[in-house]
Amino acid sequence: MRTLETFMIDQAIDTLLAYAIHRGLIDAADEIYMRNRLLALLGLTAYAGGQAAPDMDTPLHVVLDTLVDSAAARGIIESSASARERFGAAIMGTLTPWPTAVQQRFLAEYAHSPRQATDWFYRFCHDTNYISAYRTSLDRRWQTATEYGALDITINLSKPEKDPRDIAAARQAPASGYPACLLCAENEGYEGHAGHPGRQNHRILPVTICGEAWGFQYSPYVYYNEHCIVLNRRHIPMVIDEQAFAKLFSFVERFPHYFLGSNADLPIVGGSILSHEHFQGGNHAFPMALASIETPVAFKSYADVEAGIVKWPMAVLRLKHADANRLVRLGARILEAWRGYTDASAGIFAFTDETPHNTITPIARRRDGQYELDLVLRNNKTSAEHPLGIFHPHAELHHIKKENIGLIEVMGLAVLPARLLQEMEALKRALLCGGDLYADALTAKHAPWAQGFLPKYTSIAPDSIDAILQREIGLVFATVLEHAGVFKRDAAGQAAFLRFVQAVG
């Protein structure tokens, strides 16, 4: 007997198969075979579909939710968020071409142009739902005008929050050590578990970087356009050195429409997953890239390299030349000088005993026929006053941003925590009704900040409150970057910056 549930499941299967054929994931001749694979995955032995046309107007996430809901209701999978996400990846993994087919198609597209190849692969990752358009559409995005240009602000809602059931399951599960981390090449096609996402619909393209085997993929959470990750095929730690600069340009030479950058290689200033060498890049004009050179400088033996201090809240040197090798060598010279540089008057100390504090966040790109290398000077020293980092968002800013300032934030894109959405809604209600900001835990942490910016506005109204809060959050992020800057923007700080440039020689 056909029930509404079985009808919906059959129609969802028909719609998913029609979608996969339309997107070129499978061939129409393979439809029956793929249907049977889906039925087996879903724990079904009967099918009576084909009686209604596939509903191609139904969004992919709705089709997948129908199938995942059915599997959870019938006990095929647990109903936790992690289990549901893994099963959705398994469904799409059934329809995702094998790695060799993806690699061959990419090379065929690359033969026409690098941009055509990355355009195809980016669409492919959306089509397989490895990048979920629905999930990433949940993020809040805007720009805030500052003295440094327009900063990009996002509240990240696309990355799934931890389900308590998944946390408990991950704690009880034995550690397998495979894959060693979320960036390892072994994630391609991996089923996952409570503490590790499913990656059956994930594909990694092989690329050669400075003669070594690396992989090229996209981030499933795409914080910006074509957010890619370039990863060493070996699980080795992050290191910033002359070879790291050469690796960045090795990739940029092959994909000249992409920038590529690296997190620093020390805790606090190094972003996440320092245990696996990787870079991040993409096809996006970050605010820092749009910032101009404010103070030209020169380095001995490199008079042919255009160099200068960038007008940016953090300490950034920009190098330009038609020959990438010149930038690699000069970058290595600057890095060597910075590793051992101490300026007590500026609060910069290279070492505590044998512990190093100075490193660099590098970004490479091609622009107007030249190569560019941005070198962001970093220091991870802590103090009693600033236990999370002297050059890190200070405590008064933690209500907005407490996490590490990695590569993406350095370049001017704030990735703010999802909690802010609920907290800003509570703050908005309190401001509009004139309530006590300290009466609610959600608003109390933001009360000093709100009381500080309120005098700037003659009125707070329903039609202006959102714009006001967005602007003020963006200004906080500008201050976050200023805190992370090792040379401050005042006269003393800029004089200290020039002293370092002179020390490089």
C-alpha positions in Angstrom: 0.0 0.0 0.0 1.3 3.4 -1.0 1.4 5.9 1.8 2.1 9.6 1.7 5.5 8.9 3.2 6.5 6.3 0.6 5.2 8.5 -2.1 7.3 11.4 -0.8 10.4 9.2 -0.5 10.0 7.8 -4.1 9.4 11.3 -5.5 12.5 12.6 -3.6 14.6 9.8 -5.1 13.2 10.6 -8.6 13.9 14.3 -8.1 17.4 13.7 -6.8 18.3 11.4 -9.8 16.9 14.0 -12.2 19.0 16.6 -10.5 22.1 14.5 -10.8 21.5 13.9 -14.5 20.8 17.5 -15.1 24.0 18.6 -13.3 26.1 16.1 -15.1 26.9 14.0 -12.0 25.6 10.8 -13.5 24.6 9.6 -17.0 21.0 9.0 -17.8 21.9 5.4 -18.7 23.0 4.8 -15.1 19.7 6.0 -13.5 18.4 2.5 -12.6 21.7 1.5 -11.1 22.0 4.7 -9.1 18.4 4.4 -7.9 19.2 0.9 -6.5 22.3 2.2 -4.8 20.2 4.9 -3.1 17.5 2.4 -2.1 20.1 0.2 -0.5 21.6 3.2 1.4 18.1 4.2 2.6 17.4 0.6 3.7 14.5 0.2 1.2 13.7 -2.8 -0.9 10.6 -1.4 -2.7 10.1 1.4 -5.1 7.0 2.6 -7.0 8.1 5.9 -8.3 8.1 7.3 -11.7 4.4 8.1 -11.5 4.9 11.8 -11.2 7.4 14.2 -12.9 10.4 15.0 -10.7 9.9 18.4 -8.9 12.9 20.3 -10.2 11.8 23.4 -8.4 12.3 21.8 -5.0 15.7 23.0 -3.5 18.3 20.3 -3.1 18.4 20.7 0.7 14.7 20.0 0.9 15.0 16.8 -1.2 17.9 15.7 1.0 16.1 16.5 4.2 13.2 14.4 3.1 15.4 11.4 2.6 17.4 12.0 5.8 14.2 12.5 7.8 13.0 9.1 6.5 16.2 7.3 7.4 16.1 8.8 10.9 12.4 8.0 11.5 13.0 4.3 10.5 16.1 4.0 12.7 18.5 3.7 9.8 20.6 6.5 11.3 20.5 8.3 14.6 18.7 11.7 14.7 21.7 13.7 15.9 22.9 16.6 13.8 26.2 14.9 13.0 24.6 11.7 11.9 22.1 13.6 9.7 24.9 15.6 8.1 27.0 12.4 7.5 24.1 10.6 5.9 23.4 13.6 3.6 27.0 13.4 2.5 26.6 9.7 1.9 23.5 10.2 -0.3 25.4 12.8 -2.4 28.5 10.7 -2.4 26.6 7.9 -4.1 26.0 10.3 -7.0 29.5 12.0 -7.0 31.9 10.9 -9.8 35.0 9.0 -8.8 38.2 11.1 -8.2 39.8 10.1 -11.4 36.8 11.3 -13.5 36.9 14.6 -11.6 40.6 15.0 -12.2 40.3 14.3 -15.9 37.5 16.8 -16.3 39.5 19.5 -14.5 42.5 19.0 -16.7 40.4 19.2 -19.8 38.9 22.5 -18.5 42.4 23.7 -17.6 43.6 23.1 -21.1 41.3 26.0 -22.1 42.2 28.3 -19.2 42.9 28.1 -15.4 39.8 30.3 -14.7 37.6 27.9 -16.7 38.9 25.0 -14.7 38.3 26.6 -11.3 34.9 27.8 -12.4 33.9 24.3 -13.3 35.3 22.7 -10.1 33.6 25.4 -7.9 30.3 24.7 -9.6 30.9 20.9 -9.2 31.4 21.3 -5.5 28.1 23.1 -5.2 26.4 20.5 -7.4 27.6 17.7 -5.2 26.4 19.7 -2.1 29.9 19.5 -0.7 29.4 23.3 -0.6 25.8 23.7 0.5 24.4 26.9 -1.1 21.5 26.7 1.4 23.9 26.4 4.4 26.2 29.2 3.3 23.2 31.5 2.5 22.4 31.5 6.3 25.5 33.6 7.0 25.0 37.3 7.6 27.3 39.5 5.5 27.8 43.3 5.2 30.5 45.9 4.8 31.5 48.7 7.2 33.3 51.8 6.0 36.4 52.6 8.1 39.5 54.7 7.7 41.2 51.6 6.2 38.5 51.1 3.6 35.4 48.9 3.6 35.8 45.9 5.9 33.9 42.7 5.2 31.9 41.4 8.2 30.2 38.0 8.5 28.4 36.2 11.2 29.1 32.6 10.6 25.8 30.5 10.7 26.8 27.9 8.1 29.1 25.8 10.2 26.9 23.3 12.1 26.9 23.7 15.9 28.0 20.7 18.1 25.1 18.5 19.1 25.5 17.3 22.7 24.8 13.7 21.5 27.6 14.0 19.0 30.0 15.4 21.7 29.2 12.5 24.0 29.6 9.9 21.2 32.9 11.4 20.1 34.2 11.3 23.7 33.3 7.6 24.0 34.6 6.6 20.5 38.2 5.2 20.3 40.6 7.5 18.6 41.5 6.0 15.2 44.1 8.6 14.1 42.7 8.2 10.5 42.5 10.7 8.9 45.0 12.5 11.1 43.1 15.8 10.7 40.3 17.4 8.7 42.8 18.6 6.1 44.4 15.3 5.2 44.0 13.9 1.7 42.5 10.8 3.3 39.3 12.7 4.0 38.4 12.2 0.3 35.4 9.8 0.4 35.7 9.2 4.1 32.5 8.1 5.9 33.1 10.1 9.0 31.9 9.5 12.6 30.5 11.4 15.5 33.6 13.6 15.8 34.4 13.8 12.1 32.2 15.0 9.2 31.3 12.7 6.3 33.3 13.4 3.2 31.8 10.9 0.6 31.0 13.8 -1.8 34.4 15.5 -1.3 37.0 15.6 -4.1 40.6 16.8 -3.9 42.5 17.7 -7.1 46.3 16.9 -7.3 48.5 19.9 -7.8 52.3 20.1 -7.9 53.8 22.8 -5.6 57.6 23.3 -5.9 57.9 19.8 -7.2 55.9 18.3 -4.3 52.5 16.5 -4.3 49.8 18.8 -2.9 46.0 18.9 -3.1 43.6 21.6 -4.2 40.0 21.7 -2.8 37.4 24.2 -1.7 36.3 24.9 1.8 32.8 23.6 2.4 32.0 26.8 4.4 33.2 29.3 1.7 33.8 32.4 3.8 34.4 34.3 0.6 34.2 33.7 -3.2 35.9 30.5 -4.3 37.5 29.9 -0.9 40.0 27.2 -1.7 42.5 25.2 0.5 45.8 24.0 -0.9 47.2 21.2 1.3 50.3 19.2 1.5 49.6 15.5 0.8 51.8 14.7 3.8 50.6 15.5 7.3 53.4 17.8 8.4 53.3 21.0 10.5 52.9 24.5 9.3 56.3 26.3 8.7 56.8 29.8 7.5 60.2 30.1 5.7 61.6 31.0 2.4 60.3 27.8 0.9 56.8 28.7 2.1 56.9 31.9 0.1 58.1 30.0 -3.0 55.2 27.5 -2.6 52.7 30.4 -2.6 54.0 31.7 -5.8 54.3 28.2 -7.3 50.5 28.0 -7.0 49.8 31.6 -8.1 51.8 31.1 -11.3 49.5 28.2 -12.2 46.3 30.0 -11.1 47.0 33.7 -11.7 43.5 34.8 -10.9 43.7 33.4 -7.4 45.6 34.8 -4.4 47.1 32.4 -1.9 48.1 33.0 1.7 49.2 31.2 4.8 48.4 31.4 8.4 51.3 32.1 10.6 53.1 29.1 12.2 52.8 30.0 15.9 49.8 29.5 18.3 47.5 32.5 18.9 48.5 34.2 15.7 48.4 31.1 13.6 44.7 30.4 13.0 43.7 26.7 13.2 45.2 23.3 12.3 48.9 24.2 12.6 49.6 20.5 12.5 49.0 20.3 8.8 50.8 22.5 6.2 48.2 24.2 4.1 47.3 27.5 2.5 44.1 29.3 1.7 43.2 31.3 -1.4 40.5 32.2 -3.8 39.1 34.7 -6.2 38.2 37.5 -3.9 39.5 41.1 -3.5 40.0 41.4 0.2 40.0 44.8 1.9 43.7 44.6 2.6 44.5 43.9 -1.0 42.6 47.0 -1.9 44.5 49.1 0.6 47.3 51.3 -0.8 50.9 51.7 0.1 51.1 54.5 2.6 54.8 54.8 3.2 57.3 53.7 0.5 60.4 52.0 1.8 63.5 50.5 0.2 65.8 47.5 1.1 69.5 47.3 0.3 70.3 45.1 -2.7 66.6 45.2 -3.7 66.2 48.7 -5.1 64.4 47.1 -8.1 61.6 45.8 -5.7 58.8 48.3 -5.1 58.1 48.1 -1.4 56.1 50.0 1.2 54.1 50.0 4.4 50.4 49.4 3.7 47.7 51.7 5.1 46.2 49.0 7.3 45.5 48.5 11.0 48.1 45.7 11.2 51.7 45.9 10.3 52.0 45.0 6.6 54.9 45.3 4.2 54.0 45.0 0.5 56.6 43.9 -2.1 56.1 44.1 -5.9 58.1 42.9 -8.8 57.8 41.2 -12.1 60.0 38.3 -10.9 58.5 36.3 -8.1 61.9 34.9 -7.1 63.0 38.4 -6.1 60.1 38.6 -3.7 60.8 35.2 -2.3 64.4 36.1 -1.5 63.5 39.5 -0.1 60.7 38.0 1.9 63.0 35.5 3.4 65.4 38.3 4.4 62.6 40.2 6.1 61.4 37.1 7.8 64.9 36.3 9.2 65.3 39.8 10.5 61.8 39.7 12.1 62.3 36.3 13.8 65.0 37.8 15.9 63.8 41.4 16.3 63.2 43.0 19.7 62.1 46.5 20.3 61.3 47.0 24.0 60.0 50.5 23.4 57.3 49.1 21.1 56.6 46.2 23.4 58.0 43.6 20.9 60.1 40.8 22.2 61.3 38.0 19.9 61.9 35.4 22.6 61.0 34.4 26.1 63.9 32.2 27.0 63.9 29.8 24.1 60.3 30.3 23.1 59.9 32.3 19.8 57.2 34.9 19.4 57.8 36.6 16.0 56.5 35.2 12.7 54.7 36.3 9.5 51.4 35.9 7.8 52.2 36.0 4.0 49.9 36.5 1.1 50.9 36.2 -2.6 49.0 37.4 -5.7 49.4 38.6 -9.3 48.2 42.0 -10.2 48.7 44.3 -13.3 51.5 42.1 -14.6 53.4 42.0 -11.4 53.7 39.6 -8.4 52.9 40.9 -5.0 53.8 39.6 -1.6 52.2 41.0 1.5 54.0 40.3 4.8 52.0 40.8 7.9 54.3 40.9 11.0 52.9 38.9 13.9 53.9 38.3 17.5 52.2 35.9 19.9 53.6 37.0 23.3 51.2 37.0 26.2 51.2 39.0 29.5 49.4 39.1 32.8 47.3 41.9 31.5 46.6 40.1 28.2 46.8 36.4 28.8 45.3 35.5 25.4 47.9 37.6 23.6 49.3 41.1 23.7 48.7 41.5 19.9 45.3 39.8 20.0 41.8 41.3 20.6 41.9 42.7 24.1 39.3 41.7 26.8 37.0 44.7 26.2 36.4 43.4 22.6 35.7 39.7 23.5 32.0 40.3 23.6 32.3 40.6 19.8 35.5 38.8 18.8 37.6 36.6 21.1 38.9 34.0 18.7 42.4 34.0 17.0 43.1 36.4 14.2 44.1 34.2 11.4 44.7 34.8 7.7 41.1 35.6 6.7 40.7 38.2 9.5 44.1 39.6 8.8 43.0 40.4 5.3 39.9 42.3 6.5 37.1 39.7 6.7 35.6 39.3 10.1 34.4 35.7 10.8 32.2 36.4 13.9 30.5 33.7 16.1 26.9 32.6 15.5 26.0 33.6 19.1 26.1 37.2 18.0 22.9 36.8 16.0 20.8 36.0 19.1 22.7 38.5 21.2 22.2 41.4 18.8 18.5 40.6 18.5 18.2 40.8 22.3 20.3 44.0 22.3 18.1 45.5 19.6 14.9 44.9 21.6 16.5 46.4 24.7 17.7 49.5 22.9 14.4 50.1 21.2 12.3 49.8 24.4 14.9 51.6 26.6 15.3 48.5 28.8 18.1 47.8 31.3 21.0 46.3 29.3 22.4 44.7 32.4 19.2 42.8 33.3 19.7 40.1 30.6 22.8 37.9 30.3 22.6 38.2 26.5 22.9 42.0 26.6 24.9 42.6 29.8 28.2 41.7 28.1 27.4 44.2 25.3 26.2 47.0 27.7 29.4 49.0 28.1 29.9 48.9 24.3 26.3 50.0 23.6 26.5 52.8 26.1 29.7 54.0 24.5 28.2 54.3 21.0 24.7 55.5 21.8 25.7 59.2 22.2 26.8 59.2 18.6 23.2 58.8 17.4 20.3 61.3 17.8 17.8 58.5 17.8 17.5 54.8 17.8 14.5 53.7 15.7 13.3 50.3 14.3 14.2 51.4 10.7 17.8 52.4 11.7 18.8 50.0 14.5 20.1 47.2 12.3 22.4 49.5 10.3 23.7 51.1 13.5 24.5 47.7 15.1 26.2 46.5 11.9 28.3 49.7 11.6 29.4 49.5 15.3 30.3 45.8 15.0 32.4 46.6 11.9 34.2 49.4 13.9 34.9 46.9 16.7 36.5 44.6 14.1 38.7 47.5 12.9 39.8 47.9 16.5 40.4 44.2 16.8 42.8 44.4 13.9 44.5 47.4 15.5 45.0 45.4 18.7 46.6 42.6 16.6 49.0 45.1 14.9 52.5 44.9 16.3 53.3 48.4 15.2 50.5 50.8 16.2 49.1 53.4 13.9 50.2 56.4 16.0 53.4 58.4 15.3 55.5 56.3 17.8 54.3 53.1 16.3 55.0 54.1 12.7 58.5 55.3 13.8 59.1 51.9 15.4 58.0 50.2 12.1 60.5 52.2 10.2 63.2 51.3 12.7 62.5 47.6 11.8 62.7 48.3 8.1 66.1 49.9 8.7 67.2 46.9 10.7 66.4 44.6 7.8 69.0 46.6 5.8 
